[in-house]
């Protein structure tokens, strides 16, 4: 995107307005339309993508020996380490 139209900043602002409960229902509906492809929680979407990759790469791997990369570019091994780490 160009500096004249910072799309990422605009998307971030829409998320912020929604969390504050100030996004007009009509605008929320437009952003929720499939063609808008709005991702309200990018962290959640990334988590679900990694979970799907882990599921596809299921056994024979032991819990902590998942592959570190796949053909799709995901890294279920790294994700598994982070998702199961104890604080």
Secondary structure in CASP SS format (residue, H / E / C, confidence):
PFRMAT SS
TARGET T0000
AUTHOR 0000-0000-0000
METHOD secondary structure of the structure
MODEL  1
X C 1.00
X C 1.00
X C 1.00
X C 1.00
X C 1.00
X C 1.00
X H 1.00
X H 1.00
X H 1.00
X H 1.00
X H 1.00
X H 1.00
X H 1.00
X H 1.00
X H 1.00
X H 1.00
X H 1.00
X H 1.00
X H 1.00
X C 1.00
X C 1.00
X C 1.00
X C 1.00
X C 1.00
X H 1.00
X H 1.00
X H 1.00
X H 1.00
X H 1.00
X H 1.00
X H 1.00
X H 1.00
X C 1.00
X H 1.00
X H 1.00
X H 1.00
X C 1.00
X C 1.00
X C 1.00
X C 1.00
X C 1.00
X H 1.00
X H 1.00
X H 1.00
X H 1.00
X H 1.00
X H 1.00
X H 1.00
X H 1.00
X H 1.00
X H 1.00
X H 1.00
X H 1.00
X H 1.00
X H 1.00
X H 1.00
X C 1.00
X C 1.00
X C 1.00
X C 1.00
X C 1.00
X C 1.00
X C 1.00
X C 1.00
X C 1.00
X C 1.00
X C 1.00
X C 1.00
X C 1.00
X C 1.00
X C 1.00
X C 1.00
X C 1.00
X C 1.00
X C 1.00
X H 1.00
X H 1.00
X H 1.00
X H 1.00
X H 1.00
X H 1.00
X H 1.00
X H 1.00
X H 1.00
X C 1.00
X C 1.00
X C 1.00
END
